[in-house]
């Protein structure tokens, strides 16, 4: 049986190729899983620019350039941080699309947010879309995979309406 995330990654890479678009990823709670699935697809080098695993707030700020005020006021797990992560990874890489994931994979709460609380964002140069996900925290793996699946859907939706 084929891994459903690999199927979603293949579909996403194919759509990016057809639209002649590139993507870069800034990930926190998924720990590079999104980038891993994209790069598992043959031909991903035509559409994938870079992935940054920014697990700590220090790296979100120092490498991605998320404003310290954003992190202090809203926290690392927030729509504001997700938006800045997507905008910054797009700017740093020069990709057409920047996506981000930040959240709490569990099993313990973080910053007062419950496990399964995840924010995803997409920046494409025209606008920025952010979604809050409330994922059943049955396991860390389930939270991480569900977040990646939601980002693949977000990318495909943005390319279908572009």
Z-matrix of the N, CA and C atoms (Angstrom, degrees):
N
C 1 1.464
C 2 1.529 1 108.90
N 3 1.313 2 115.62 1 132.07
C 4 1.462 3 121.18 2 -177.92
C 5 1.528 4 111.21 3 -77.15
N 6 1.294 5 116.16 4 139.06
C 7 1.457 6 123.26 5 176.65
C 8 1.541 7 108.20 6 -62.35
N 9 1.345 8 116.38 7 123.89
C 10 1.467 9 119.84 8 -176.70
C 11 1.519 10 112.04 9 -61.41
N 12 1.320 11 118.79 10 -32.02
C 13 1.465 12 119.86 11 179.02
C 14 1.527 13 111.51 12 -69.90
N 15 1.309 14 116.94 13 -34.57
C 16 1.460 15 119.20 14 176.44
C 17 1.529 16 109.64 15 -65.87
N 18 1.317 17 117.42 16 -40.09
C 19 1.461 18 121.32 17 176.13
C 20 1.533 19 110.14 18 -60.11
N 21 1.337 20 117.14 19 -45.30
C 22 1.476 21 121.02 20 178.97
C 23 1.521 22 110.87 21 -64.73
N 24 1.316 23 117.05 22 -38.66
C 25 1.471 24 120.85 23 178.33
C 26 1.525 25 109.94 24 -64.27
N 27 1.326 26 117.32 25 -43.83
C 28 1.469 27 120.78 26 179.11
C 29 1.525 28 111.08 27 -60.39
N 30 1.312 29 116.23 28 -45.00
C 31 1.473 30 121.55 29 178.53
C 32 1.538 31 110.68 30 -60.83
N 33 1.320 32 115.87 31 -43.41
C 34 1.463 33 121.45 32 -178.57
C 35 1.528 34 111.06 33 -66.80
N 36 1.323 35 117.36 34 -46.11
C 37 1.465 36 121.13 35 178.96
C 38 1.528 37 109.90 36 -61.22
N 39 1.324 38 117.43 37 -43.17
C 40 1.468 39 120.88 38 179.52
C 41 1.526 40 110.92 39 -61.79
N 42 1.320 41 117.42 40 -42.67
C 43 1.470 42 120.77 41 179.09
C 44 1.528 43 110.82 42 -66.59
N 45 1.331 44 117.56 43 -41.17
C 46 1.470 45 120.60 44 176.28
C 47 1.525 46 110.18 45 -59.63
N 48 1.338 47 117.02 46 -42.65
C 49 1.476 48 120.65 47 178.62
C 50 1.528 49 110.64 48 -61.78
N 51 1.333 50 116.43 49 -47.79
C 52 1.475 51 120.27 50 -178.80
C 53 1.524 52 112.01 51 -60.84
N 54 1.325 53 116.55 52 -34.09
C 55 1.476 54 120.91 53 -179.49
C 56 1.531 55 112.16 54 -89.88
N 57 1.345 56 115.93 55 -2.25
C 58 1.465 57 121.59 56 -178.71
C 59 1.534 58 111.21 57 56.39
N 60 1.330 59 115.71 58 48.76
C 61 1.466 60 122.77 59 -178.46
C 62 1.518 61 109.80 60 -121.19
N 63 1.322 62 115.43 61 151.99
C 64 1.466 63 121.32 62 176.92
C 65 1.528 64 109.37 63 -117.10
N 66 1.341 65 114.79 64 159.61
C 67 1.456 66 120.70 65 -177.26
C 68 1.522 67 110.33 66 -137.25
N 69 1.321 68 115.35 67 149.17
C 70 1.462 69 123.38 68 171.89
C 71 1.520 70 107.68 69 -133.21
N 72 1.332 71 115.42 70 151.04
C 73 1.464 72 121.39 71 -174.11
C 74 1.522 73 111.75 72 -123.54
N 75 1.329 74 115.75 73 139.07
C 76 1.461 75 122.71 74 170.32
C 77 1.519 76 105.83 75 -121.01
N 78 1.329 77 116.11 76 114.89
C 79 1.456 78 120.86 77 -173.90
C 80 1.519 79 111.57 78 -121.21
N 81 1.311 80 114.45 79 145.01
C 82 1.453 81 120.09 80 173.04
C 83 1.527 82 108.90 81 -118.93
N 84 1.316 83 118.46 82 -84.49
C 85 1.471 84 120.64 83 -172.96
C 86 1.523 85 114.03 84 -64.43
N 87 1.315 86 118.71 85 -18.02
C 88 1.467 87 120.63 86 178.23
C 89 1.522 88 111.99 87 -86.20
N 90 1.307 89 117.73 88 -10.04
C 91 1.458 90 122.01 89 171.54
C 92 1.519 91 115.67 90 56.98
N 93 1.318 92 117.83 91 32.37
C 94 1.458 93 121.16 92 178.54
C 95 1.524 94 114.30 93 94.99
N 96 1.322 95 117.18 94 0.66
C 97 1.464 96 121.03 95 -177.88
C 98 1.530 97 112.34 96 -60.43
N 99 1.327 98 117.55 97 -41.30
C 100 1.460 99 120.87 98 180.00
C 101 1.525 100 109.97 99 -61.01
N 102 1.316 101 116.94 100 -48.03
C 103 1.463 102 121.66 101 178.43
C 104 1.524 103 110.61 102 -62.24
N 105 1.314 104 116.90 103 -39.41
C 106 1.461 105 121.93 104 179.29
C 107 1.530 106 110.61 105 -59.51
N 108 1.314 107 116.67 106 -46.15
C 109 1.467 108 119.43 107 -178.91
C 110 1.523 109 111.87 108 -68.21
N 111 1.322 110 117.09 109 -39.57
C 112 1.467 111 119.12 110 178.67
C 113 1.528 112 109.87 111 -62.69
N 114 1.323 113 116.43 112 -46.76
C 115 1.465 114 119.22 113 -175.79
C 116 1.530 115 113.17 114 -75.54
N 117 1.316 116 118.02 115 -8.41
C 118 1.469 117 121.37 116 174.09
C 119 1.530 118 111.35 117 -75.85
N 120 1.325 119 116.63 118 -13.78
C 121 1.466 120 121.63 119 -177.72
C 122 1.527 121 109.57 120 -87.16
N 123 1.330 122 117.40 121 125.30
C 124 1.465 123 118.96 122 175.21
C 125 1.532 124 110.39 123 -57.76
N 126 1.316 125 116.05 124 133.91
C 127 1.463 126 120.69 125 -179.08
C 128 1.518 127 113.99 126 90.10
N 129 1.333 128 117.40 127 1.40
C 130 1.462 129 120.38 128 -179.99
C 131 1.521 130 112.07 129 -60.58
N 132 1.331 131 116.75 130 -25.27
C 133 1.471 132 119.60 131 -178.73
C 134 1.526 133 112.15 132 -62.86
N 135 1.320 134 117.61 133 -17.94
C 136 1.467 135 120.31 134 177.16
C 137 1.521 136 111.96 135 -75.38
N 138 1.345 137 117.41 136 -20.75
C 139 1.467 138 119.77 137 -173.72
C 140 1.528 139 114.66 138 -126.16
N 141 1.331 140 118.11 139 -16.47
C 142 1.464 141 120.76 140 -175.03
C 143 1.516 142 110.49 141 -99.13
N 144 1.320 143 116.88 142 122.15
C 145 1.467 144 121.95 143 179.78
C 146 1.520 145 112.14 144 -91.21
N 147 1.344 146 116.77 145 -53.08
C 148 1.462 147 119.53 146 -177.02
C 149 1.511 148 110.94 147 -166.99
N 150 1.335 149 113.91 148 161.45
C 151 1.453 150 121.43 149 172.44
C 152 1.512 151 108.89 150 -134.14
N 153 1.321 152 115.87 151 138.41
C 154 1.459 153 122.08 152 177.40
C 155 1.518 154 107.27 153 -122.00
N 156 1.311 155 115.84 154 126.59
C 157 1.458 156 121.00 155 174.38
C 158 1.522 157 106.41 156 -99.02
N 159 1.308 158 115.76 157 97.65
C 160 1.465 159 122.43 158 -176.57
C 161 1.525 160 108.51 159 -105.73
N 162 1.314 161 115.82 160 79.99
C 163 1.460 162 121.35 161 -172.89
C 164 1.533 163 112.37 162 -75.81
N 165 1.315 164 117.12 163 -34.91
C 166 1.469 165 119.78 164 -178.06
C 167 1.528 166 110.73 165 -100.62
N 168 1.327 167 114.79 166 157.47
C 169 1.472 168 120.02 167 176.55
C 170 1.526 169 110.99 168 -62.72
N 171 1.321 170 116.20 169 -34.16
C 172 1.465 171 120.22 170 179.24
C 173 1.529 172 110.58 171 -60.41
N 174 1.319 173 117.40 172 -42.91
C 175 1.462 174 120.90 173 179.35
C 176 1.527 175 110.60 174 -73.00
N 177 1.321 176 117.05 175 -37.19
C 178 1.471 177 119.49 176 175.86
C 179 1.533 178 109.62 177 -56.49
N 180 1.318 179 115.71 178 -40.18
C 181 1.466 180 120.72 179 -179.71
C 182 1.534 181 111.98 180 -78.88
N 183 1.331 182 117.47 181 -53.43
C 184 1.468 183 120.87 182 -172.64
C 185 1.519 184 114.35 183 -71.43
N 186 1.307 185 118.40 184 -36.31
C 187 1.470 186 121.09 185 -177.02
C 188 1.527 187 111.47 186 -96.27
N 189 1.334 188 116.43 187 -47.69
C 190 1.468 189 118.95 188 -177.51
C 191 1.527 190 113.18 189 -86.62
N 192 1.319 191 117.14 190 -20.58
C 193 1.461 192 119.01 191 179.61
C 194 1.513 193 114.56 192 83.11
N 195 1.338 194 117.45 193 20.80
C 196 1.465 195 119.40 194 173.14
C 197 1.527 196 106.87 195 -63.03
N 198 1.304 197 116.66 196 131.39
C 199 1.469 198 120.94 197 -175.78
C 200 1.525 199 111.17 198 -62.08
N 201 1.326 200 116.20 199 138.04
C 202 1.459 201 120.11 200 178.53
C 203 1.526 202 110.44 201 -61.51
N 204 1.344 203 116.81 202 -33.35
C 205 1.466 204 120.61 203 178.07
C 206 1.529 205 110.92 204 -63.22
N 207 1.327 206 116.52 205 -37.42
C 208 1.466 207 120.95 206 178.69
C 209 1.522 208 109.82 207 -64.37
N 210 1.324 209 116.38 208 -47.18
C 211 1.457 210 120.90 209 -179.15
C 212 1.532 211 111.71 210 -64.75
N 213 1.332 212 116.50 211 -39.48
C 214 1.462 213 120.30 212 -179.49
C 215 1.527 214 111.88 213 -70.58
N 216 1.323 215 116.05 214 -43.40
C 217 1.471 216 120.74 215 -175.24
C 218 1.530 217 112.43 216 -78.46
N 219 1.341 218 117.44 217 -42.24
C 220 1.463 219 121.12 218 -172.01
C 221 1.520 220 113.93 219 -110.45
N 222 1.337 221 117.41 220 -20.05
C 223 1.453 222 121.49 221 -178.98
C 224 1.517 223 112.47 222 90.99
N 225 1.325 224 115.49 223 167.12
C 226 1.463 225 121.25 224 -179.59
C 227 1.519 226 111.43 225 -70.90
N 228 1.329 227 116.42 226 -28.04
C 229 1.465 228 121.50 227 179.15
C 230 1.527 229 107.58 228 -103.41
N 231 1.339 230 114.51 229 87.87
C 232 1.466 231 120.28 230 -178.34
C 233 1.520 232 109.50 231 -159.40
N 234 1.322 233 114.92 232 160.10
C 235 1.472 234 119.55 233 177.71
C 236 1.519 235 110.45 234 -63.76
N 237 1.327 236 117.40 235 -33.20
C 238 1.462 237 121.32 236 -179.18
C 239 1.526 238 111.25 237 -66.11
N 240 1.332 239 115.61 238 -45.11
C 241 1.461 240 119.93 239 179.18
C 242 1.523 241 110.82 240 -66.29
N 243 1.322 242 117.26 241 -42.48
C 244 1.476 243 120.63 242 178.13
C 245 1.529 244 110.24 243 -59.14
N 246 1.316 245 117.01 244 -43.72
C 247 1.468 246 120.86 245 -179.86
C 248 1.525 247 110.89 246 -62.12
N 249 1.330 248 116.79 247 -46.74
C 250 1.466 249 119.62 248 -179.57
C 251 1.528 250 111.42 249 -65.66
N 252 1.319 251 117.56 250 -37.05
C 253 1.465 252 120.22 251 178.04
C 254 1.529 253 110.73 252 -61.33
N 255 1.330 254 116.93 253 -45.31
C 256 1.472 255 120.78 254 -179.68
C 257 1.525 256 111.38 255 -66.02
N 258 1.315 257 116.52 256 -43.78
C 259 1.465 258 120.69 257 178.66
C 260 1.524 259 111.30 258 -61.67
N 261 1.322 260 116.17 259 -44.68
C 262 1.467 261 120.70 260 -175.60
C 263 1.530 262 112.48 261 -71.77
N 264 1.339 263 118.60 262 -40.33
C 265 1.464 264 118.62 263 -179.63
C 266 1.528 265 109.21 264 -67.47
N 267 1.316 266 117.07 265 -33.10
C 268 1.468 267 120.49 266 175.75
C 269 1.525 268 110.07 267 -64.90
N 270 1.330 269 116.72 268 -46.08
C 271 1.464 270 120.94 269 -178.50
C 272 1.525 271 111.89 270 -65.87
N 273 1.327 272 116.97 271 -44.15
C 274 1.463 273 121.27 272 -178.78
C 275 1.524 274 111.47 273 -62.73
N 276 1.323 275 116.42 274 -41.81
C 277 1.465 276 121.26 275 -173.39
C 278 1.520 277 114.21 276 -87.94
N 279 1.321 278 116.74 277 -23.55
C 280 1.459 279 119.95 278 -173.98
C 281 1.520 280 112.86 279 78.34
N 282 1.327 281 117.52 280 12.58
C 283 1.470 282 121.65 281 179.13
C 284 1.522 283 110.27 282 -70.65
N 285 1.321 284 115.29 283 157.11
C 286 1.461 285 120.55 284 175.46
C 287 1.523 286 111.31 285 -68.35
N 288 1.334 287 115.42 286 -34.68
C 289 1.465 288 121.70 287 -176.33
C 290 1.522 289 108.80 288 -129.68
N 291 1.323 290 115.61 289 133.91
C 292 1.459 291 121.84 290 171.70
C 293 1.513 292 107.97 291 -116.03
N 294 1.335 293 116.34 292 132.26
C 295 1.460 294 120.39 293 177.39
C 296 1.520 295 109.43 294 -124.25
N 297 1.328 296 114.93 295 155.08
C 298 1.460 297 118.72 296 179.54
C 299 1.520 298 110.88 297 -144.33
N 300 1.326 299 113.72 298 156.80
C 301 1.461 300 122.89 299 175.28
C 302 1.516 301 107.52 300 -138.92
N 303 1.333 302 116.81 301 128.31
C 304 1.458 303 121.20 302 173.06
C 305 1.523 304 107.51 303 -143.53
N 306 1.325 305 116.86 304 135.81
C 307 1.454 306 118.28 305 -177.19
C 308 1.511 307 112.50 306 -178.77
N 309 1.321 308 113.92 307 -166.59
C 310 1.456 309 122.12 308 -178.65
C 311 1.527 310 107.85 309 -118.13
N 312 1.327 311 116.40 310 109.31
C 313 1.464 312 120.63 311 179.86
C 314 1.535 313 111.62 312 -80.68
N 315 1.329 314 117.41 313 -22.65
C 316 1.452 315 120.72 314 177.04
C 317 1.518 316 112.33 315 96.84
N 318 1.277 317 118.51 316 -177.65
C 319 1.462 318 125.70 317 9.38
C 320 1.528 319 114.44 318 -85.29
N 321 1.316 320 118.27 319 -10.23
C 322 1.466 321 121.64 320 -178.49
C 323 1.523 322 110.90 321 -96.28
N 324 1.338 323 118.06 322 152.13
C 325 1.468 324 120.61 323 172.97
C 326 1.529 325 110.29 324 -63.98
N 327 1.328 326 115.71 325 159.97
C 328 1.468 327 122.30 326 176.59
C 329 1.517 328 108.05 327 -141.34
N 330 1.321 329 116.67 328 134.88
C 331 1.472 330 122.37 329 -179.17
C 332 1.527 331 111.01 330 53.32
N 333 1.331 332 116.74 331 31.66
C 334 1.455 333 120.49 332 179.79
C 335 1.522 334 114.03 333 76.96
N 336 1.334 335 116.89 334 5.72
C 337 1.467 336 121.14 335 179.64
C 338 1.520 337 108.85 336 -101.89
N 339 1.304 338 115.29 337 141.78
C 340 1.459 339 121.47 338 -176.71
C 341 1.525 340 112.02 339 -78.39
N 342 1.326 341 117.58 340 152.31
C 343 1.465 342 120.22 341 173.89
C 344 1.532 343 110.23 342 -55.39
N 345 1.314 344 115.23 343 139.76
C 346 1.458 345 120.77 344 -177.33
C 347 1.517 346 113.50 345 95.72
N 348 1.334 347 117.32 346 -7.20
C 349 1.465 348 121.17 347 175.69
C 350 1.522 349 107.56 348 -82.10
N 351 1.326 350 115.89 349 116.33
C 352 1.462 351 121.08 350 -176.02
C 353 1.525 352 109.25 351 -138.78
N 354 1.324 353 115.42 352 140.71
C 355 1.464 354 121.64 353 173.14
C 356 1.514 355 108.29 354 -116.07
N 357 1.332 356 115.79 355 134.31
C 358 1.458 357 121.18 356 175.14
C 359 1.523 358 107.52 357 -122.58
N 360 1.324 359 115.92 358 150.11
C 361 1.464 360 119.36 359 -178.90
C 362 1.522 361 109.85 360 -144.42
N 363 1.326 362 114.82 361 154.66
C 364 1.458 363 122.94 362 176.26
C 365 1.515 364 108.42 363 -137.42
N 366 1.330 365 115.85 364 128.25
C 367 1.468 366 122.86 365 175.59
C 368 1.519 367 107.49 366 -118.92
N 369 1.329 368 116.45 367 128.20
C 370 1.464 369 119.45 368 -177.50
C 371 1.528 370 113.40 369 -126.53
N 372 1.315 371 117.19 370 12.65
C 373 1.454 372 120.05 371 179.14
C 374 1.516 373 113.25 372 92.38
N 375 1.326 374 116.43 373 -20.81
C 376 1.462 375 120.57 374 176.45
C 377 1.518 376 110.88 375 -99.80
N 378 1.319 377 114.26 376 -43.88
C 379 1.459 378 118.78 377 176.81
C 380 1.518 379 110.03 378 -155.15
N 381 1.311 380 114.56 379 -178.52
C 382 1.456 381 121.90 380 179.70
C 383 1.522 382 107.12 381 -128.65
N 384 1.314 383 115.02 382 129.62
C 385 1.459 384 120.22 383 177.94
C 386 1.522 385 108.43 384 -115.18
N 387 1.316 386 115.61 385 134.53
C 388 1.458 387 121.48 386 178.73
C 389 1.523 388 108.25 387 -129.47
N 390 1.312 389 116.23 388 136.16
C 391 1.460 390 121.34 389 175.83
C 392 1.516 391 109.37 390 -126.93
N 393 1.321 392 115.28 391 140.47
C 394 1.463 393 120.88 392 172.27
C 395 1.520 394 106.85 393 -97.48
N 396 1.323 395 115.75 394 129.17
C 397 1.452 396 121.88 395 176.99
C 398 1.522 397 108.73 396 -109.79
N 399 1.306 398 116.31 397 139.17
C 400 1.458 399 121.64 398 171.62
C 401 1.519 400 105.20 399 -118.16
N 402 1.320 401 115.16 400 99.09
C 403 1.461 402 122.79 401 -172.36
C 404 1.524 403 109.60 402 -100.00
N 405 1.322 404 116.41 403 138.61
C 406 1.461 405 120.88 404 175.09
C 407 1.535 406 108.05 405 -59.71
N 408 1.332 407 117.33 406 117.43
C 409 1.469 408 119.96 407 -175.13
C 410 1.526 409 113.36 408 -83.77
N 411 1.333 410 116.50 409 47.13
C 412 1.475 411 119.72 410 -179.40
C 413 1.521 412 111.59 411 -59.00
N 414 1.334 413 116.65 412 -31.69
C 415 1.466 414 121.37 413 175.69
C 416 1.524 415 108.46 414 -161.22
N 417 1.323 416 115.65 415 160.14
C 418 1.463 417 120.20 416 176.42
C 419 1.530 418 109.93 417 -58.32
N 420 1.332 419 115.11 418 -43.21
C 421 1.469 420 120.87 419 -178.02
C 422 1.523 421 110.94 420 -60.77
N 423 1.324 422 116.74 421 -41.70
C 424 1.464 423 120.67 422 179.75
C 425 1.529 424 111.02 423 -64.32
N 426 1.313 425 117.32 424 -41.90
C 427 1.469 426 120.95 425 178.43
C 428 1.531 427 109.65 426 -62.49
N 429 1.324 428 116.13 427 -47.04
C 430 1.465 429 120.70 428 -177.89
C 431 1.534 430 111.41 429 -63.23
N 432 1.325 431 117.01 430 -45.39
C 433 1.467 432 120.37 431 -178.59
C 434 1.526 433 111.68 432 -67.61
N 435 1.320 434 116.97 433 -40.48
C 436 1.471 435 120.10 434 178.88
C 437 1.527 436 110.40 435 -63.86
N 438 1.324 437 117.40 436 -39.52
C 439 1.472 438 120.99 437 178.18
C 440 1.526 439 110.25 438 -63.50
N 441 1.328 440 117.78 439 -43.80
C 442 1.467 441 120.95 440 178.64
C 443 1.525 442 110.69 441 -62.29
N 444 1.316 443 116.69 442 -43.51
C 445 1.459 444 121.15 443 178.81
C 446 1.532 445 110.85 444 -58.87
N 447 1.325 446 116.13 445 -41.72
C 448 1.468 447 120.49 446 179.47
C 449 1.530 448 111.54 447 -64.68
N 450 1.327 449 117.35 448 -35.71
C 451 1.467 450 119.99 449 177.97
C 452 1.524 451 110.49 450 -69.45
N 453 1.337 452 117.79 451 -41.85
C 454 1.468 453 119.42 452 176.45
C 455 1.527 454 110.27 453 -58.18
N 456 1.322 455 117.37 454 -42.79
C 457 1.470 456 121.16 455 178.28
C 458 1.533 457 110.64 456 -63.79
N 459 1.326 458 116.75 457 -39.71
C 460 1.467 459 120.94 458 -179.67
C 461 1.532 460 110.61 459 -64.74
N 462 1.329 461 117.03 460 -42.62
C 463 1.470 462 120.64 461 178.43
C 464 1.524 463 109.91 462 -62.61
N 465 1.320 464 116.98 463 -49.13
C 466 1.475 465 120.42 464 -178.08
C 467 1.520 466 111.43 465 -61.85
N 468 1.321 467 116.87 466 -41.83
C 469 1.464 468 119.99 467 178.36
C 470 1.519 469 111.02 468 -62.28
N 471 1.327 470 117.31 469 -41.96
C 472 1.469 471 120.28 470 -178.94
C 473 1.528 472 110.76 471 -65.92
N 474 1.340 473 117.61 472 -33.86
C 475 1.454 474 120.90 473 -179.90
C 476 1.520 475 111.46 474 -77.54
N 477 1.313 476 117.45 475 -29.58
C 478 1.465 477 120.99 476 178.47
C 479 1.510 478 112.44 477 -71.26
N 480 1.343 479 117.35 478 -28.48
C 481 1.458 480 120.12 479 -179.20
C 482 1.523 481 112.64 480 -99.55
N 483 1.329 482 116.81 481 -3.25
C 484 1.464 483 120.66 482 -178.15
C 485 1.522 484 110.90 483 -75.15
